[in-house]
Amino acid sequence: MNDTLIEQIQADAAALDIKITAQEIALYLSEKKVPPEHLEAIKRFIAFLRKNQRDKAISALLQHSRIPQKEPSTFENFDFSRVTGEHAAQIRNLPNLTALYSRHNITCCAR
């Protein structure tokens, strides 16, 4: 049997939290007379499961994080045409940062 393939299968199984040694894998394969060409398929399948588990874990962590998953609002992509009211002119001038440089209060309270 190919020892490196068995060790790779064991490493991927350990990453999946499957507690099995390379010797146990080799013993099972020899007892069941698994052909060597099937060993490569088993390795690819276990590697697929490992990658799938990793991708799902990353996806879950991203969903539970507070990182925005869509494009955040910036001055460049904000639709200022939707802004109405008495402070609309001040809000439309926010991208120029003139209020910031002149040290004026830019806080507007919504009603």
C-alpha positions in Angstrom: 0.0 0.0 0.0 1.0 3.6 -0.5 2.1 4.9 2.9 2.0 8.5 1.9 -1.6 8.3 0.7 -2.6 6.6 4.0 -0.8 9.3 6.0 -2.6 12.0 4.0 -6.0 10.3 4.6 -5.2 10.1 8.3 -4.2 13.8 8.4 -7.4 14.8 6.6 -9.5 12.5 8.9 -7.8 14.1 12.0 -8.7 17.5 10.7 -12.3 16.3 10.5 -12.1 15.2 14.1 -12.0 11.5 13.2 -9.7 9.8 15.6 -8.0 7.0 13.5 -4.3 6.1 13.1 -2.5 5.4 9.8 -2.0 1.8 11.1 -5.7 1.3 11.6 -6.4 2.6 8.1 -3.8 0.3 6.6 -5.2 -2.6 8.5 -8.7 -2.0 7.4 -7.6 -1.6 3.8 -5.7 -4.8 3.8 -8.5 -6.8 5.6 -11.1 -5.6 3.1 -8.7 -6.0 0.2 -9.3 -2.5 -1.1 -7.5 -2.0 -4.4 -4.7 0.7 -4.6 -6.7 2.7 -7.2 -9.5 3.1 -4.7 -7.1 4.5 -2.2 -6.7 7.7 -4.3 -10.5 8.1 -4.6 -10.8 7.8 -0.8 -8.1 10.4 -0.3 -9.8 12.8 -2.7 -13.1 12.3 -1.0 -11.7 12.9 2.5 -9.9 16.0 1.2 -13.2 17.2 -0.3 -15.0 16.7 3.1 -12.2 18.6 4.8 -12.3 21.5 2.4 -16.1 21.6 2.6 -16.0 21.7 6.4 -13.4 24.5 6.3 -15.5 26.5 3.8 -18.6 26.1 5.9 -16.7 27.2 9.1 -15.4 30.3 7.3 -18.8 31.1 6.0 -20.4 30.8 9.4 -17.7 33.0 11.0 -18.2 35.7 8.4 -22.0 35.6 8.9 -21.6 35.9 12.7 -19.0 38.7 12.5 -20.0 42.3 12.2 -18.0 42.7 9.0 -20.3 44.2 6.3 -21.0 41.6 3.6 -22.1 44.1 1.0 -20.6 47.3 -0.3 -20.6 49.9 2.5 -22.1 53.3 1.9 -19.4 55.9 1.1 -19.6 59.4 -0.3 -18.9 58.1 -3.8 -21.8 55.6 -3.9 -24.3 57.4 -1.7 -27.5 58.7 -3.4 -27.7 62.3 -2.2 -30.9 62.8 -4.4 -32.9 61.0 -1.7 -31.9 63.6 1.0 -34.7 66.1 1.7 -35.5 68.5 4.5 -34.1 71.6 6.0 -30.5 70.3 6.2 -30.4 68.7 2.8 -28.0 71.3 1.4 -25.5 70.7 4.3 -25.8 67.0 3.8 -25.2 67.3 0.0 -22.0 69.3 0.8 -20.6 66.6 3.1 -18.3 65.1 0.5 -16.5 68.4 0.2 -15.6 68.3 3.9 -15.9 72.1 4.1 -17.9 71.9 7.4 -15.1 69.7 8.8 -12.3 72.1 7.8 -14.3 75.1 9.0 -14.9 73.3 12.3 -18.7 73.6 12.1 -21.0 71.2 13.8 -22.3 68.8 11.1 -24.7 66.9 13.3 -28.3 66.9 12.0 -31.1 65.5 14.1 -33.8 63.6 12.3 -37.4 64.2 13.3 
